[in-house]
Amino acid sequence: MDKRLKIYLDTSVPNFLFADDAPEKMEITRDLFENFLKLSIYRTFISPVVIAEIEETKDVRRKEMLLKVFTDYPIDILDYSESEEIEIQELANKYLEEKIIPEKKMADAYHIAISVIKEIDYLVSWNYKHLANINKENKIRIINLELGYRHDLRIITPLELVDYEN
């Protein structure tokens, strides 16, 4: 049995590999990819939602660079059954109904729901406003428990995964 932690990267994480305007976050993100993901320290996943968001990138060169990340590193694309897809959609809609995630940020609700349904340990994001935020995490945990989801999803930044001691 694979005991590595399962992490899910939202779209913000690979984007910061190329964020020249945010050198500190870019450095932390590159460190995560080179010293942790490349070495398969974590079981790393994205979803078709991440791919769809990247496909919407207008800058063709940037889009190609972002998509190449998923072939350059050991990152798997989660797949889910039709029944899981319905469950993901219902849970994502619940986060919107409860106003935990704004309606305009449906993809963020999907990232959370996918992580919950697929029992991911850590949803990793640089999005402090809608995801990597203790207040949001607590509200999400309450909804999940009310709906019977017992898996404890944590929502963290890449900085929290860069463990220099191990």
C-alpha positions as CSV (number, residue, x, y, z in Angstrom):
1,M,0.0,0.0,0.0
2,D,1.3,3.4,-1.0
3,K,1.7,5.5,2.1
4,R,2.7,8.8,0.4
5,L,0.4,11.7,1.0
6,K,-2.0,12.5,-1.9
7,I,-1.9,16.0,-3.1
8,Y,-4.1,17.8,-5.6
9,L,-2.7,20.9,-7.4
10,D,-5.1,23.6,-8.4
11,T,-4.3,25.7,-11.5
12,S,-2.6,28.4,-9.5
13,V,0.3,26.1,-8.5
14,P,1.8,25.4,-12.0
15,N,1.0,29.0,-13.0
16,F,3.5,30.2,-10.3
17,L,6.3,28.2,-11.9
18,F,6.3,31.0,-14.5
19,A,5.3,34.0,-12.3
20,D,8.2,36.4,-12.8
21,D,6.1,39.1,-11.1
22,A,6.1,37.0,-7.9
23,P,9.6,35.8,-7.4
24,E,9.2,34.5,-3.9
25,K,6.2,32.3,-4.8
26,M,7.9,31.3,-8.0
27,E,11.0,30.1,-6.1
28,I,8.9,28.1,-3.6
29,T,6.8,26.6,-6.4
30,R,9.9,25.6,-8.3
31,D,11.4,24.1,-5.2
32,L,8.3,22.0,-4.7
33,F,8.3,20.7,-8.2
34,E,12.1,20.0,-8.4
35,N,12.8,18.7,-4.9
36,F,9.5,17.0,-4.0
37,L,7.3,16.3,-7.0
38,K,10.1,15.2,-9.3
39,L,11.2,12.8,-6.6
40,S,7.7,11.5,-6.1
41,I,7.7,12.4,-2.4
42,Y,3.9,12.9,-2.8
43,R,1.3,11.2,-5.0
44,T,0.4,14.2,-7.1
45,F,-2.8,14.8,-9.0
46,I,-4.7,17.3,-11.1
47,S,-8.1,16.9,-12.6
48,P,-9.6,17.6,-16.0
49,V,-10.8,20.9,-14.5
50,V,-7.2,22.1,-14.2
51,I,-6.6,21.1,-17.8
52,A,-9.7,22.9,-18.9
53,E,-8.7,26.1,-17.1
54,I,-5.2,26.0,-18.7
55,E,-6.8,25.4,-22.1
56,E,-8.6,28.8,-21.7
57,T,-5.2,30.5,-21.5
58,K,-5.1,33.1,-24.3
59,D,-1.2,33.2,-24.5
60,V,-0.4,30.1,-26.6
61,R,3.2,29.9,-25.4
62,R,2.2,30.1,-21.8
63,K,-0.5,27.5,-22.3
64,E,2.0,25.1,-23.9
65,M,4.5,25.7,-21.0
66,L,1.7,24.9,-18.5
67,L,0.6,21.8,-20.2
68,K,4.2,20.6,-20.5
69,V,4.5,20.7,-16.7
70,F,2.2,17.6,-16.5
71,T,4.4,15.6,-18.8
72,D,7.7,16.8,-17.2
73,Y,6.7,15.8,-13.6
74,P,5.0,12.7,-12.2
75,I,1.5,14.2,-12.0
76,D,-1.5,12.1,-12.6
77,I,-4.8,13.3,-14.0
78,L,-7.7,12.0,-11.8
79,D,-10.4,10.2,-13.5
80,Y,-13.8,9.6,-12.0
81,S,-16.8,7.5,-12.7
82,E,-20.1,8.9,-13.9
83,S,-21.6,8.6,-10.4
84,E,-18.5,10.3,-8.9
85,E,-18.9,13.1,-11.4
86,I,-22.5,13.7,-10.4
87,E,-21.4,13.6,-6.7
88,I,-18.6,16.1,-7.4
89,Q,-21.1,18.4,-9.2
90,E,-23.6,18.2,-6.4
91,L,-20.9,18.9,-3.7
92,A,-19.4,21.8,-5.7
93,N,-22.9,23.3,-6.1
94,K,-23.4,23.0,-2.3
95,Y,-20.3,25.1,-1.7
96,L,-21.8,27.7,-4.1
97,E,-25.2,27.6,-2.4
98,E,-23.7,28.1,1.0
99,K,-21.7,31.0,-0.4
100,I,-18.4,29.4,0.7
101,I,-17.2,29.9,-2.9
102,P,-18.5,32.7,-5.1
103,E,-20.6,31.6,-8.1
104,K,-18.0,33.1,-10.5
105,K,-15.4,30.7,-9.1
106,M,-17.1,27.4,-10.0
107,A,-13.7,25.8,-10.8
108,D,-12.5,26.4,-7.3
109,A,-15.6,24.7,-5.9
110,Y,-14.9,21.8,-8.3
111,H,-11.2,21.6,-7.1
112,I,-12.5,21.2,-3.5
113,A,-15.3,18.7,-4.3
114,I,-12.9,16.5,-6.4
115,S,-10.4,16.5,-3.6
116,V,-13.1,15.5,-1.1
117,I,-14.7,12.8,-3.2
118,K,-11.3,11.3,-4.2
119,E,-10.0,11.5,-0.6
120,I,-7.0,13.7,-1.3
121,D,-5.0,14.7,1.7
122,Y,-4.0,18.2,0.6
123,L,-5.5,20.5,-1.9
124,V,-2.6,22.8,-2.8
125,S,-3.2,26.3,-4.0
126,W,-1.8,29.8,-4.0
127,N,-5.3,31.2,-4.0
128,Y,-5.6,32.6,-0.5
129,K,-9.0,34.3,-1.2
130,H,-11.0,31.3,-2.1
131,L,-9.1,28.2,-1.1
132,A,-5.9,28.3,1.0
133,N,-7.6,30.1,3.9
134,I,-8.4,28.7,7.3
135,N,-11.9,30.3,7.4
136,K,-12.9,28.7,4.1
137,E,-11.4,25.4,5.1
138,N,-13.4,25.4,8.3
139,K,-16.7,26.2,6.5
140,I,-15.9,23.5,3.9
141,R,-15.2,21.0,6.7
142,I,-18.6,21.8,8.4
143,I,-20.5,21.3,5.1
144,N,-18.6,18.1,4.4
145,L,-19.4,16.7,7.8
146,E,-23.0,17.6,7.5
147,L,-23.1,15.7,4.2
148,G,-21.3,12.7,5.6
149,Y,-17.9,13.2,4.2
150,R,-15.5,12.3,6.9
151,H,-12.1,12.5,5.1
152,D,-10.3,15.5,6.5
153,L,-9.1,17.6,3.5
154,R,-6.6,20.3,4.3
155,I,-6.2,23.2,1.9
156,I,-2.6,24.6,2.0
157,T,0.0,26.5,0.0
158,P,3.0,25.0,-1.7
159,L,5.2,26.5,1.1
160,E,3.6,24.1,3.6
161,L,4.6,21.1,1.5
162,V,8.3,22.0,1.3
163,D,9.6,20.1,4.2
164,Y,13.3,20.7,4.5
165,E,13.7,18.4,7.5
166,N,12.9,15.2,5.5
